[in-house]
Amino acid sequence: MSVLVANESYDFNSLKELLDVTDGNLASHLKALEKEEYILVNKSFIGRKPNTRYEASAKGKTAFKKHLEALENLIKQQK
């Protein structure tokens, strides 16, 4: 989510390379995020090659912000 919140969108192969994960691992995580409506999926073709791009939805950005706030609160409590 942090990659998608910090960038307008990212394609599958770029995410896979950046995160250093397998196709299956990334696909399962993206499917879970899509199910929760945290990401938007845009499928297209570049020439004859399929290209799938992902972007954070408004709901996903809000959820990610709340997650970061919760982490910050945990860190503050441990000081």
mmJSON file of the N, C-alpha and C atoms, coordinates in Angstrom:
{"data_MODEL":{"atom_site":{
"group_PDB":["ATOM","ATOM","ATOM","ATOM","ATOM","ATOM","ATOM","ATOM","ATOM","ATOM","ATOM","ATOM","ATOM","ATOM","ATOM","ATOM","ATOM","ATOM","ATOM","ATOM","ATOM","ATOM","ATOM","ATOM","ATOM","ATOM","ATOM","ATOM","ATOM","ATOM","ATOM","ATOM","ATOM","ATOM","ATOM","ATOM","ATOM","ATOM","ATOM","ATOM","ATOM","ATOM","ATOM","ATOM","ATOM","ATOM","ATOM","ATOM","ATOM","ATOM","ATOM","ATOM","ATOM","ATOM","ATOM","ATOM","ATOM","ATOM","ATOM","ATOM","ATOM","ATOM","ATOM","ATOM","ATOM","ATOM","ATOM","ATOM","ATOM","ATOM","ATOM","ATOM","ATOM","ATOM","ATOM","ATOM","ATOM","ATOM","ATOM","ATOM","ATOM","ATOM","ATOM","ATOM","ATOM","ATOM","ATOM","ATOM","ATOM","ATOM","ATOM","ATOM","ATOM","ATOM","ATOM","ATOM","ATOM","ATOM","ATOM","ATOM","ATOM","ATOM","ATOM","ATOM","ATOM","ATOM","ATOM","ATOM","ATOM","ATOM","ATOM","ATOM","ATOM","ATOM","ATOM","ATOM","ATOM","ATOM","ATOM","ATOM","ATOM","ATOM","ATOM","ATOM","ATOM","ATOM","ATOM","ATOM","ATOM","ATOM","ATOM","ATOM","ATOM","ATOM","ATOM","ATOM","ATOM","ATOM","ATOM","ATOM","ATOM","ATOM","ATOM","ATOM","ATOM","ATOM","ATOM","ATOM","ATOM","ATOM","ATOM","ATOM","ATOM","ATOM","ATOM","ATOM","ATOM","ATOM","ATOM","ATOM","ATOM","ATOM","ATOM","ATOM","ATOM","ATOM","ATOM","ATOM","ATOM","ATOM","ATOM","ATOM","ATOM","ATOM","ATOM","ATOM","ATOM","ATOM","ATOM","ATOM","ATOM","ATOM","ATOM","ATOM","ATOM","ATOM","ATOM","ATOM","ATOM","ATOM","ATOM","ATOM","ATOM","ATOM","ATOM","ATOM","ATOM","ATOM","ATOM","ATOM","ATOM","ATOM","ATOM","ATOM","ATOM","ATOM","ATOM","ATOM","ATOM","ATOM","ATOM","ATOM","ATOM","ATOM","ATOM","ATOM","ATOM","ATOM","ATOM","ATOM","ATOM","ATOM","ATOM","ATOM","ATOM","ATOM","ATOM","ATOM","ATOM","ATOM","ATOM","ATOM","ATOM","ATOM","ATOM","ATOM","ATOM"],
"id":[1,2,3,4,5,6,7,8,9,10,11,12,13,14,15,16,17,18,19,20,21,22,23,24,25,26,27,28,29,30,31,32,33,34,35,36,37,38,39,40,41,42,43,44,45,46,47,48,49,50,51,52,53,54,55,56,57,58,59,60,61,62,63,64,65,66,67,68,69,70,71,72,73,74,75,76,77,78,79,80,81,82,83,84,85,86,87,88,89,90,91,92,93,94,95,96,97,98,99,100,101,102,103,104,105,106,107,108,109,110,111,112,113,114,115,116,117,118,119,120,121,122,123,124,125,126,127,128,129,130,131,132,133,134,135,136,137,138,139,140,141,142,143,144,145,146,147,148,149,150,151,152,153,154,155,156,157,158,159,160,161,162,163,164,165,166,167,168,169,170,171,172,173,174,175,176,177,178,179,180,181,182,183,184,185,186,187,188,189,190,191,192,193,194,195,196,197,198,199,200,201,202,203,204,205,206,207,208,209,210,211,212,213,214,215,216,217,218,219,220,221,222,223,224,225,226,227,228,229,230,231,232,233,234,235,236,237],
"type_symbol":["N","C","C","N","C","C","N","C","C","N","C","C","N","C","C","N","C","C","N","C","C","N","C","C","N","C","C","N","C","C","N","C","C","N","C","C","N","C","C","N","C","C","N","C","C","N","C","C","N","C","C","N","C","C","N","C","C","N","C","C","N","C","C","N","C","C","N","C","C","N","C","C","N","C","C","N","C","C","N","C","C","N","C","C","N","C","C","N","C","C","N","C","C","N","C","C","N","C","C","N","C","C","N","C","C","N","C","C","N","C","C","N","C","C","N","C","C","N","C","C","N","C","C","N","C","C","N","C","C","N","C","C","N","C","C","N","C","C","N","C","C","N","C","C","N","C","C","N","C","C","N","C","C","N","C","C","N","C","C","N","C","C","N","C","C","N","C","C","N","C","C","N","C","C","N","C","C","N","C","C","N","C","C","N","C","C","N","C","C","N","C","C","N","C","C","N","C","C","N","C","C","N","C","C","N","C","C","N","C","C","N","C","C","N","C","C","N","C","C","N","C","C","N","C","C","N","C","C","N","C","C","N","C","C","N","C","C"],
"label_atom_id":["N","CA","C","N","CA","C","N","CA","C","N","CA","C","N","CA","C","N","CA","C","N","CA","C","N","CA","C","N","CA","C","N","CA","C","N","CA","C","N","CA","C","N","CA","C","N","CA","C","N","CA","C","N","CA","C","N","CA","C","N","CA","C","N","CA","C","N","CA","C","N","CA","C","N","CA","C","N","CA","C","N","CA","C","N","CA","C","N","CA","C","N","CA","C","N","CA","C","N","CA","C","N","CA","C","N","CA","C","N","CA","C","N","CA","C","N","CA","C","N","CA","C","N","CA","C","N","CA","C","N","CA","C","N","CA","C","N","CA","C","N","CA","C","N","CA","C","N","CA","C","N","CA","C","N","CA","C","N","CA","C","N","CA","C","N","CA","C","N","CA","C","N","CA","C","N","CA","C","N","CA","C","N","CA","C","N","CA","C","N","CA","C","N","CA","C","N","CA","C","N","CA","C","N","CA","C","N","CA","C","N","CA","C","N","CA","C","N","CA","C","N","CA","C","N","CA","C","N","CA","C","N","CA","C","N","CA","C","N","CA","C","N","CA","C","N","CA","C","N","CA","C","N","CA","C","N","CA","C","N","CA","C","N","CA","C","N","CA","C","N","CA","C","N","CA","C"],
"label_alt_id":[null,null,null,null,null,null,null,null,null,null,null,null,null,null,null,null,null,null,null,null,null,null,null,null,null,null,null,null,null,null,null,null,null,null,null,null,null,null,null,null,null,null,null,null,null,null,null,null,null,null,null,null,null,null,null,null,null,null,null,null,null,null,null,null,null,null,null,null,null,null,null,null,null,null,null,null,null,null,null,null,null,null,null,null,null,null,null,null,null,null,null,null,null,null,null,null,null,null,null,null,null,null,null,null,null,null,null,null,null,null,null,null,null,null,null,null,null,null,null,null,null,null,null,null,null,null,null,null,null,null,null,null,null,null,null,null,null,null,null,null,null,null,null,null,null,null,null,null,null,null,null,null,null,null,null,null,null,null,null,null,null,null,null,null,null,null,null,null,null,null,null,null,null,null,null,null,null,null,null,null,null,null,null,null,null,null,null,null,null,null,null,null,null,null,null,null,null,null,null,null,null,null,null,null,null,null,null,null,null,null,null,null,null,null,null,null,null,null,null,null,null,null,null,null,null,null,null,null,null,null,null,null,null,null,null,null,null],
"label_comp_id":["MET","MET","MET","SER","SER","SER","VAL","VAL","VAL","LEU","LEU","LEU","VAL","VAL","VAL","ALA","ALA","ALA","ASN","ASN","ASN","GLU","GLU","GLU","SER","SER","SER","TYR","TYR","TYR","ASP","ASP","ASP","PHE","PHE","PHE","ASN","ASN","ASN","SER","SER","SER","LEU","LEU","LEU","LYS","LYS","LYS","GLU","GLU","GLU","LEU","LEU","LEU","LEU","LEU","LEU","ASP","ASP","ASP","VAL","VAL","VAL","THR","THR","THR","ASP","ASP","ASP","GLY","GLY","GLY","ASN","ASN","ASN","LEU","LEU","LEU","ALA","ALA","ALA","SER","SER","SER","HIS","HIS","HIS","LEU","LEU","LEU","LYS","LYS","LYS","ALA","ALA","ALA","LEU","LEU","LEU","GLU","GLU","GLU","LYS","LYS","LYS","GLU","GLU","GLU","GLU","GLU","GLU","TYR","TYR","TYR","ILE","ILE","ILE","LEU","LEU","LEU","VAL","VAL","VAL","ASN","ASN","ASN","LYS","LYS","LYS","SER","SER","SER","PHE","PHE","PHE","ILE","ILE","ILE","GLY","GLY","GLY","ARG","ARG","ARG","LYS","LYS","LYS","PRO","PRO","PRO","ASN","ASN","ASN","THR","THR","THR","ARG","ARG","ARG","TYR","TYR","TYR","GLU","GLU","GLU","ALA","ALA","ALA","SER","SER","SER","ALA","ALA","ALA","LYS","LYS","LYS","GLY","GLY","GLY","LYS","LYS","LYS","THR","THR","THR","ALA","ALA","ALA","PHE","PHE","PHE","LYS","LYS","LYS","LYS","LYS","LYS","HIS","HIS","HIS","LEU","LEU","LEU","GLU","GLU","GLU","ALA","ALA","ALA","LEU","LEU","LEU","GLU","GLU","GLU","ASN","ASN","ASN","LEU","LEU","LEU","ILE","ILE","ILE","LYS","LYS","LYS","GLN","GLN","GLN","GLN","GLN","GLN","LYS","LYS","LYS"],
"label_asym_id":["A","A","A","A","A","A","A","A","A","A","A","A","A","A","A","A","A","A","A","A","A","A","A","A","A","A","A","A","A","A","A","A","A","A","A","A","A","A","A","A","A","A","A","A","A","A","A","A","A","A","A","A","A","A","A","A","A","A","A","A","A","A","A","A","A","A","A","A","A","A","A","A","A","A","A","A","A","A","A","A","A","A","A","A","A","A","A","A","A","A","A","A","A","A","A","A","A","A","A","A","A","A","A","A","A","A","A","A","A","A","A","A","A","A","A","A","A","A","A","A","A","A","A","A","A","A","A","A","A","A","A","A","A","A","A","A","A","A","A","A","A","A","A","A","A","A","A","A","A","A","A","A","A","A","A","A","A","A","A","A","A","A","A","A","A","A","A","A","A","A","A","A","A","A","A","A","A","A","A","A","A","A","A","A","A","A","A","A","A","A","A","A","A","A","A","A","A","A","A","A","A","A","A","A","A","A","A","A","A","A","A","A","A","A","A","A","A","A","A","A","A","A","A","A","A","A","A","A","A","A","A","A","A","A","A","A","A"],
"label_entity_id":["1","1","1","1","1","1","1","1","1","1","1","1","1","1","1","1","1","1","1","1","1","1","1","1","1","1","1","1","1","1","1","1","1","1","1","1","1","1","1","1","1","1","1","1","1","1","1","1","1","1","1","1","1","1","1","1","1","1","1","1","1","1","1","1","1","1","1","1","1","1","1","1","1","1","1","1","1","1","1","1","1","1","1","1","1","1","1","1","1","1","1","1","1","1","1","1","1","1","1","1","1","1","1","1","1","1","1","1","1","1","1","1","1","1","1","1","1","1","1","1","1","1","1","1","1","1","1","1","1","1","1","1","1","1","1","1","1","1","1","1","1","1","1","1","1","1","1","1","1","1","1","1","1","1","1","1","1","1","1","1","1","1","1","1","1","1","1","1","1","1","1","1","1","1","1","1","1","1","1","1","1","1","1","1","1","1","1","1","1","1","1","1","1","1","1","1","1","1","1","1","1","1","1","1","1","1","1","1","1","1","1","1","1","1","1","1","1","1","1","1","1","1","1","1","1","1","1","1","1","1","1","1","1","1","1","1","1"],
"label_seq_id":[1,1,1,2,2,2,3,3,3,4,4,4,5,5,5,6,6,6,7,7,7,8,8,8,9,9,9,10,10,10,11,11,11,12,12,12,13,13,13,14,14,14,15,15,15,16,16,16,17,17,17,18,18,18,19,19,19,20,20,20,21,21,21,22,22,22,23,23,23,24,24,24,25,25,25,26,26,26,27,27,27,28,28,28,29,29,29,30,30,30,31,31,31,32,32,32,33,33,33,34,34,34,35,35,35,36,36,36,37,37,37,38,38,38,39,39,39,40,40,40,41,41,41,42,42,42,43,43,43,44,44,44,45,45,45,46,46,46,47,47,47,48,48,48,49,49,49,50,50,50,51,51,51,52,52,52,53,53,53,54,54,54,55,55,55,56,56,56,57,57,57,58,58,58,59,59,59,60,60,60,61,61,61,62,62,62,63,63,63,64,64,64,65,65,65,66,66,66,67,67,67,68,68,68,69,69,69,70,70,70,71,71,71,72,72,72,73,73,73,74,74,74,75,75,75,76,76,76,77,77,77,78,78,78,79,79,79],
"pdbx_PDB_ins_code":[null,null,null,null,null,null,null,null,null,null,null,null,null,null,null,null,null,null,null,null,null,null,null,null,null,null,null,null,null,null,null,null,null,null,null,null,null,null,null,null,null,null,null,null,null,null,null,null,null,null,null,null,null,null,null,null,null,null,null,null,null,null,null,null,null,null,null,null,null,null,null,null,null,null,null,null,null,null,null,null,null,null,null,null,null,null,null,null,null,null,null,null,null,null,null,null,null,null,null,null,null,null,null,null,null,null,null,null,null,null,null,null,null,null,null,null,null,null,null,null,null,null,null,null,null,null,null,null,null,null,null,null,null,null,null,null,null,null,null,null,null,null,null,null,null,null,null,null,null,null,null,null,null,null,null,null,null,null,null,null,null,null,null,null,null,null,null,null,null,null,null,null,null,null,null,null,null,null,null,null,null,null,null,null,null,null,null,null,null,null,null,null,null,null,null,null,null,null,null,null,null,null,null,null,null,null,null,null,null,null,null,null,null,null,null,null,null,null,null,null,null,null,null,null,null,null,null,null,null,null,null,null,null,null,null,null,null],
"Cartn_x":[0.823,0.0,0.865,1.985,2.822,3.311,3.636,4.076,2.938,1.734,0.601,0.113,0.263,-0.113,0.889,2.162,3.216,3.325,2.733,2.813,1.404,1.262,-0.053,-0.554,0.323,-0.021,1.268,1.137,2.287,1.796,2.608,2.191,2.701,2.133,2.409,3.9,4.538,5.944,6.845,6.548,7.341,7.177,5.954,5.716,6.465,6.388,7.055,8.556,9.151,10.584,10.952,10.189,10.464,10.367,9.347,9.102,9.846,10.434,11.187,10.355,9.184,8.273,7.934,7.341,6.929,5.608,5.322,4.048,2.86,2.882,1.775,1.59,2.692,2.615,2.029,2.534,2.029,0.568,0.234,-1.144,-2.123,-1.752,-2.667,-2.855,-1.788,-1.898,-2.73,-2.493,-3.257,-4.734,-5.021,-6.411,-7.109,-6.396,-6.973,-7.247,-6.318,-6.508,-7.656,-7.773,-8.872,-10.217,-10.266,-11.496,-11.982,-11.05,-11.396,-11.646,-11.488,-11.656,-10.627,-9.424,-8.322,-7.513,-7.656,-6.937,-7.88,-7.496,-8.197,-7.302,-7.887,-7.138,-7.499,-6.478,-6.679,-5.917,-6.671,-6.056,-6.089,-4.963,-4.877,-3.843,-3.597,-2.566,-1.569,-0.302,0.755,1.257,0.885,1.106,0.202,0.798,0.015,0.184,0.95,1.21,0.218,-0.397,-1.3,-0.514,-1.138,-0.513,-1.56,-1.253,-2.163,-1.526,-2.23,-1.757,-2.671,-2.085,-2.811,-2.642,-3.694,-3.599,-4.412,-4.01,-4.728,-6.056,-7.12,-8.423,-8.499,-9.515,-9.713,-9.884,-10.635,-10.836,-9.51,-8.687,-7.385,-6.45,-6.448,-5.597,-6.009,-7.31,-7.809,-7.417,-7.593,-7.234,-5.737,-4.928,-3.479,-3.076,-3.691,-3.411,-3.76,-4.9,-5.305,-4.324,-3.841,-2.86,-1.571,-1.097,0.118,-0.083,-1.245,-1.54,-1.545,-2.099,-2.112,-0.69,0.153,1.557,2.278,2.043,2.662,2.238,0.96,0.466,1.123,1.315,2.003,3.434,4.114,5.494,5.553,4.647,4.596,4.342,3.508,3.173,4.356,5.279,6.403,7.568,7.499,8.602,8.532],
"Cartn_y":[-1.192,0.0,1.252,1.195,2.399,2.816,1.854,2.163,2.825,2.307,2.827,4.165,4.394,5.686,6.763,6.392,7.356,7.629,6.784,6.923,6.911,7.508,7.552,6.144,5.323,3.929,3.151,1.836,0.946,-0.276,-0.807,-2.019,-3.262,-4.393,-5.641,-5.973,-5.946,-6.337,-5.392,-4.1,-3.137,-3.356,-3.635,-3.951,-5.218,-6.227,-7.502,-7.304,-6.532,-6.279,-5.44,-4.388,-3.506,-4.245,-5.075,-5.776,-7.097,-7.554,-8.801,-9.978,-10.15,-11.237,-12.053,-13.207,-14.061,-13.559,-14.009,-13.666,-14.052,-15.273,-15.784,-15.02,-14.699,-13.962,-12.584,-11.875,-10.535,-10.589,-11.528,-11.644,-11.867,-12.703,-12.967,-11.727,-10.971,-9.739,-8.689,-8.554,-7.589,-7.969,-9.255,-9.721,-9.379,-9.542,-9.213,-7.705,-6.894,-5.442,-5.025,-5.694,-5.405,-5.786,-6.911,-7.374,-6.363,-5.739,-4.735,-3.356,-3.27,-2.025,-0.966,-1.423,-0.528,-0.122,-0.885,-0.558,-0.632,0.082,0.028,-0.7,-1.536,-2.337,-1.874,-1.534,-1.082,-2.014,-2.735,-3.666,-3.051,-3.163,-2.633,-3.446,-3.034,-3.664,-2.601,-2.964,-2.134,-2.925,-2.456,-3.28,-4.485,-5.662,-6.896,-7.514,-6.837,-7.381,-6.823,-7.702,-7.214,-6.458,-5.429,-4.639,-4.353,-4.692,-4.435,-3.418,-2.306,-1.235,-1.158,-0.787,-0.684,0.717,1.217,2.494,2.411,3.19,3.207,3.943,3.377,4.033,5.034,5.865,6.807,6.026,4.936,4.095,3.503,3.069,2.499,3.519,4.737,5.804,6.146,6.209,6.491,5.382,4.141,2.999,2.983,3.297,3.308,4.414,5.576,6.691,6.296,5.654,5.2,4.164,3.305,2.287,2.954,3.948,4.669,5.397,5.991,6.673,5.694,4.515,3.487,3.052,2.888,2.526,3.621,4.878,5.996,6.028,5.759,5.723,4.607,3.456,2.349,2.732,3.386,3.798,4.82,5.766,6.795,6.17,5.155,4.5,3.734,3.301,2.493,3.344,4.652,5.526,5.833],
"Cartn_z":[0.0,0.0,0.0,0.694,0.763,-0.621,-1.472,-2.835,-3.608,-3.463,-4.217,-3.67,-2.382,-1.812,-2.221,-2.306,-2.639,-4.143,-4.97,-6.431,-7.013,-8.187,-8.831,-9.143,-9.702,-9.996,-10.219,-10.224,-10.432,-11.176,-12.086,-12.782,-12.033,-12.396,-11.68,-11.659,-12.834,-12.899,-12.118,-12.143,-11.383,-9.881,-9.449,-8.032,-7.624,-8.484,-8.196,-8.031,-8.927,-8.874,-7.643,-7.388,-6.257,-4.925,-4.788,-3.526,-3.412,-4.525,-4.563,-4.049,-4.68,-4.31,-5.56,-5.338,-6.452,-7.042,-8.259,-8.902,-8.019,-7.531,-6.726,-5.429,-4.77,-3.512,-3.744,-4.74,-5.03,-5.464,-6.309,-6.796,-5.654,-4.682,-3.569,-2.693,-2.485,-1.695,-2.431,-3.733,-4.513,-4.562,-4.65,-4.669,-3.353,-2.244,-0.931,-0.821,-1.321,-1.293,-2.21,-3.344,-4.27,-3.651,-2.969,-2.325,-1.287,-0.57,0.432,-0.183,-1.498,-2.25,-1.854,-1.487,-1.137,-2.362,-3.452,-4.684,-5.877,-6.929,-8.206,-9.194,-10.031,-10.994,-12.398,-13.168,-14.548,-15.487,-16.316,-17.267,-18.653,-19.352,-20.71,-21.478,-22.708,-23.523,-23.945,-23.904,-24.463,-25.665,-26.848,-28.034,-27.905,-27.924,-27.755,-26.376,-25.524,-24.185,-23.177,-22.363,-21.319,-20.246,-19.704,-18.648,-17.592,-16.345,-15.242,-14.312,-14.095,-13.221,-11.996,-10.884,-9.63,-9.071,-8.439,-7.747,-6.457,-5.483,-4.212,-4.399,-3.87,-3.912,-2.753,-2.755,-1.644,-0.337,-0.385,0.798,1.268,0.327,0.661,1.275,0.736,1.276,2.703,2.944,4.291,5.255,4.842,5.695,5.983,4.982,5.17,6.138,6.013,6.929,8.371,8.557,9.896,10.436,9.572,9.966,10.446,9.697,10.101,11.427,11.609,12.87,14.034,13.831,14.881,15.221,14.204,14.451,15.222,14.851,15.556,17.012,17.279,18.658,19.454,18.838,19.514,19.876,18.957,19.203,20.333,20.338,21.393,22.767,22.815,24.082,24.655,23.819,24.286,24.741,24.585,25.007,26.473],
"occupancy":[1.0,1.0,1.0,1.0,1.0,1.0,1.0,1.0,1.0,1.0,1.0,1.0,1.0,1.0,1.0,1.0,1.0,1.0,1.0,1.0,1.0,1.0,1.0,1.0,1.0,1.0,1.0,1.0,1.0,1.0,1.0,1.0,1.0,1.0,1.0,1.0,1.0,1.0,1.0,1.0,1.0,1.0,1.0,1.0,1.0,1.0,1.0,1.0,1.0,1.0,1.0,1.0,1.0,1.0,1.0,1.0,1.0,1.0,1.0,1.0,1.0,1.0,1.0,1.0,1.0,1.0,1.0,1.0,1.0,1.0,1.0,1.0,1.0,1.0,1.0,1.0,1.0,1.0,1.0,1.0,1.0,1.0,1.0,1.0,1.0,1.0,1.0,1.0,1.0,1.0,1.0,1.0,1.0,1.0,1.0,1.0,1.0,1.0,1.0,1.0,1.0,1.0,1.0,1.0,1.0,1.0,1.0,1.0,1.0,1.0,1.0,1.0,1.0,1.0,1.0,1.0,1.0,1.0,1.0,1.0,1.0,1.0,1.0,1.0,1.0,1.0,1.0,1.0,1.0,1.0,1.0,1.0,1.0,1.0,1.0,1.0,1.0,1.0,1.0,1.0,1.0,1.0,1.0,1.0,1.0,1.0,1.0,1.0,1.0,1.0,1.0,1.0,1.0,1.0,1.0,1.0,1.0,1.0,1.0,1.0,1.0,1.0,1.0,1.0,1.0,1.0,1.0,1.0,1.0,1.0,1.0,1.0,1.0,1.0,1.0,1.0,1.0,1.0,1.0,1.0,1.0,1.0,1.0,1.0,1.0,1.0,1.0,1.0,1.0,1.0,1.0,1.0,1.0,1.0,1.0,1.0,1.0,1.0,1.0,1.0,1.0,1.0,1.0,1.0,1.0,1.0,1.0,1.0,1.0,1.0,1.0,1.0,1.0,1.0,1.0,1.0,1.0,1.0,1.0,1.0,1.0,1.0,1.0,1.0,1.0,1.0,1.0,1.0,1.0,1.0,1.0,1.0,1.0,1.0,1.0,1.0,1.0],
"B_iso_or_equiv":[0.0,0.0,0.0,0.0,0.0,0.0,0.0,0.0,0.0,0.0,0.0,0.0,0.0,0.0,0.0,0.0,0.0,0.0,0.0,0.0,0.0,0.0,0.0,0.0,0.0,0.0,0.0,0.0,0.0,0.0,0.0,0.0,0.0,0.0,0.0,0.0,0.0,0.0,0.0,0.0,0.0,0.0,0.0,0.0,0.0,0.0,0.0,0.0,0.0,0.0,0.0,0.0,0.0,0.0,0.0,0.0,0.0,0.0,0.0,0.0,0.0,0.0,0.0,0.0,0.0,0.0,0.0,0.0,0.0,0.0,0.0,0.0,0.0,0.0,0.0,0.0,0.0,0.0,0.0,0.0,0.0,0.0,0.0,0.0,0.0,0.0,0.0,0.0,0.0,0.0,0.0,0.0,0.0,0.0,0.0,0.0,0.0,0.0,0.0,0.0,0.0,0.0,0.0,0.0,0.0,0.0,0.0,0.0,0.0,0.0,0.0,0.0,0.0,0.0,0.0,0.0,0.0,0.0,0.0,0.0,0.0,0.0,0.0,0.0,0.0,0.0,0.0,0.0,0.0,0.0,0.0,0.0,0.0,0.0,0.0,0.0,0.0,0.0,0.0,0.0,0.0,0.0,0.0,0.0,0.0,0.0,0.0,0.0,0.0,0.0,0.0,0.0,0.0,0.0,0.0,0.0,0.0,0.0,0.0,0.0,0.0,0.0,0.0,0.0,0.0,0.0,0.0,0.0,0.0,0.0,0.0,0.0,0.0,0.0,0.0,0.0,0.0,0.0,0.0,0.0,0.0,0.0,0.0,0.0,0.0,0.0,0.0,0.0,0.0,0.0,0.0,0.0,0.0,0.0,0.0,0.0,0.0,0.0,0.0,0.0,0.0,0.0,0.0,0.0,0.0,0.0,0.0,0.0,0.0,0.0,0.0,0.0,0.0,0.0,0.0,0.0,0.0,0.0,0.0,0.0,0.0,0.0,0.0,0.0,0.0,0.0,0.0,0.0,0.0,0.0,0.0,0.0,0.0,0.0,0.0,0.0,0.0],
"pdbx_formal_charge":[null,null,null,null,null,null,null,null,null,null,null,null,null,null,null,null,null,null,null,null,null,null,null,null,null,null,null,null,null,null,null,null,null,null,null,null,null,null,null,null,null,null,null,null,null,null,null,null,null,null,null,null,null,null,null,null,null,null,null,null,null,null,null,null,null,null,null,null,null,null,null,null,null,null,null,null,null,null,null,null,null,null,null,null,null,null,null,null,null,null,null,null,null,null,null,null,null,null,null,null,null,null,null,null,null,null,null,null,null,null,null,null,null,null,null,null,null,null,null,null,null,null,null,null,null,null,null,null,null,null,null,null,null,null,null,null,null,null,null,null,null,null,null,null,null,null,null,null,null,null,null,null,null,null,null,null,null,null,null,null,null,null,null,null,null,null,null,null,null,null,null,null,null,null,null,null,null,null,null,null,null,null,null,null,null,null,null,null,null,null,null,null,null,null,null,null,null,null,null,null,null,null,null,null,null,null,null,null,null,null,null,null,null,null,null,null,null,null,null,null,null,null,null,null,null,null,null,null,null,null,null,null,null,null,null,null,null],
"auth_seq_id":[1,1,1,2,2,2,3,3,3,4,4,4,5,5,5,6,6,6,7,7,7,8,8,8,9,9,9,10,10,10,11,11,11,12,12,12,13,13,13,14,14,14,15,15,15,16,16,16,17,17,17,18,18,18,19,19,19,20,20,20,21,21,21,22,22,22,23,23,23,24,24,24,25,25,25,26,26,26,27,27,27,28,28,28,29,29,29,30,30,30,31,31,31,32,32,32,33,33,33,34,34,34,35,35,35,36,36,36,37,37,37,38,38,38,39,39,39,40,40,40,41,41,41,42,42,42,43,43,43,44,44,44,45,45,45,46,46,46,47,47,47,48,48,48,49,49,49,50,50,50,51,51,51,52,52,52,53,53,53,54,54,54,55,55,55,56,56,56,57,57,57,58,58,58,59,59,59,60,60,60,61,61,61,62,62,62,63,63,63,64,64,64,65,65,65,66,66,66,67,67,67,68,68,68,69,69,69,70,70,70,71,71,71,72,72,72,73,73,73,74,74,74,75,75,75,76,76,76,77,77,77,78,78,78,79,79,79],
"auth_comp_id":["MET","MET","MET","SER","SER","SER","VAL","VAL","VAL","LEU","LEU","LEU","VAL","VAL","VAL","ALA","ALA","ALA","ASN","ASN","ASN","GLU","GLU","GLU","SER","SER","SER","TYR","TYR","TYR","ASP","ASP","ASP","PHE","PHE","PHE","ASN","ASN","ASN","SER","SER","SER","LEU","LEU","LEU","LYS","LYS","LYS","GLU","GLU","GLU","LEU","LEU","LEU","LEU","LEU","LEU","ASP","ASP","ASP","VAL","VAL","VAL","THR","THR","THR","ASP","ASP","ASP","GLY","GLY","GLY","ASN","ASN","ASN","LEU","LEU","LEU","ALA","ALA","ALA","SER","SER","SER","HIS","HIS","HIS","LEU","LEU","LEU","LYS","LYS","LYS","ALA","ALA","ALA","LEU","LEU","LEU","GLU","GLU","GLU","LYS","LYS","LYS","GLU","GLU","GLU","GLU","GLU","GLU","TYR","TYR","TYR","ILE","ILE","ILE","LEU","LEU","LEU","VAL","VAL","VAL","ASN","ASN","ASN","LYS","LYS","LYS","SER","SER","SER","PHE","PHE","PHE","ILE","ILE","ILE","GLY","GLY","GLY","ARG","ARG","ARG","LYS","LYS","LYS","PRO","PRO","PRO","ASN","ASN","ASN","THR","THR","THR","ARG","ARG","ARG","TYR","TYR","TYR","GLU","GLU","GLU","ALA","ALA","ALA","SER","SER","SER","ALA","ALA","ALA","LYS","LYS","LYS","GLY","GLY","GLY","LYS","LYS","LYS","THR","THR","THR","ALA","ALA","ALA","PHE","PHE","PHE","LYS","LYS","LYS","LYS","LYS","LYS","HIS","HIS","HIS","LEU","LEU","LEU","GLU","GLU","GLU","ALA","ALA","ALA","LEU","LEU","LEU","GLU","GLU","GLU","ASN","ASN","ASN","LEU","LEU","LEU","ILE","ILE","ILE","LYS","LYS","LYS","GLN","GLN","GLN","GLN","GLN","GLN","LYS","LYS","LYS"],
"auth_asym_id":["A","A","A","A","A","A","A","A","A","A","A","A","A","A","A","A","A","A","A","A","A","A","A","A","A","A","A","A","A","A","A","A","A","A","A","A","A","A","A","A","A","A","A","A","A","A","A","A","A","A","A","A","A","A","A","A","A","A","A","A","A","A","A","A","A","A","A","A","A","A","A","A","A","A","A","A","A","A","A","A","A","A","A","A","A","A","A","A","A","A","A","A","A","A","A","A","A","A","A","A","A","A","A","A","A","A","A","A","A","A","A","A","A","A","A","A","A","A","A","A","A","A","A","A","A","A","A","A","A","A","A","A","A","A","A","A","A","A","A","A","A","A","A","A","A","A","A","A","A","A","A","A","A","A","A","A","A","A","A","A","A","A","A","A","A","A","A","A","A","A","A","A","A","A","A","A","A","A","A","A","A","A","A","A","A","A","A","A","A","A","A","A","A","A","A","A","A","A","A","A","A","A","A","A","A","A","A","A","A","A","A","A","A","A","A","A","A","A","A","A","A","A","A","A","A","A","A","A","A","A","A","A","A","A","A","A","A"],
"auth_atom_id":["N","CA","C","N","CA","C","N","CA","C","N","CA","C","N","CA","C","N","CA","C","N","CA","C","N","CA","C","N","CA","C","N","CA","C","N","CA","C","N","CA","C","N","CA","C","N","CA","C","N","CA","C","N","CA","C","N","CA","C","N","CA","C","N","CA","C","N","CA","C","N","CA","C","N","CA","C","N","CA","C","N","CA","C","N","CA","C","N","CA","C","N","CA","C","N","CA","C","N","CA","C","N","CA","C","N","CA","C","N","CA","C","N","CA","C","N","CA","C","N","CA","C","N","CA","C","N","CA","C","N","CA","C","N","CA","C","N","CA","C","N","CA","C","N","CA","C","N","CA","C","N","CA","C","N","CA","C","N","CA","C","N","CA","C","N","CA","C","N","CA","C","N","CA","C","N","CA","C","N","CA","C","N","CA","C","N","CA","C","N","CA","C","N","CA","C","N","CA","C","N","CA","C","N","CA","C","N","CA","C","N","CA","C","N","CA","C","N","CA","C","N","CA","C","N","CA","C","N","CA","C","N","CA","C","N","CA","C","N","CA","C","N","CA","C","N","CA","C","N","CA","C","N","CA","C","N","CA","C","N","CA","C","N","CA","C","N","CA","C","N","CA","C","N","CA","C"],
"pdbx_PDB_model_num":[1,1,1,1,1,1,1,1,1,1,1,1,1,1,1,1,1,1,1,1,1,1,1,1,1,1,1,1,1,1,1,1,1,1,1,1,1,1,1,1,1,1,1,1,1,1,1,1,1,1,1,1,1,1,1,1,1,1,1,1,1,1,1,1,1,1,1,1,1,1,1,1,1,1,1,1,1,1,1,1,1,1,1,1,1,1,1,1,1,1,1,1,1,1,1,1,1,1,1,1,1,1,1,1,1,1,1,1,1,1,1,1,1,1,1,1,1,1,1,1,1,1,1,1,1,1,1,1,1,1,1,1,1,1,1,1,1,1,1,1,1,1,1,1,1,1,1,1,1,1,1,1,1,1,1,1,1,1,1,1,1,1,1,1,1,1,1,1,1,1,1,1,1,1,1,1,1,1,1,1,1,1,1,1,1,1,1,1,1,1,1,1,1,1,1,1,1,1,1,1,1,1,1,1,1,1,1,1,1,1,1,1,1,1,1,1,1,1,1,1,1,1,1,1,1,1,1,1,1,1,1,1,1,1,1,1,1]
}}}
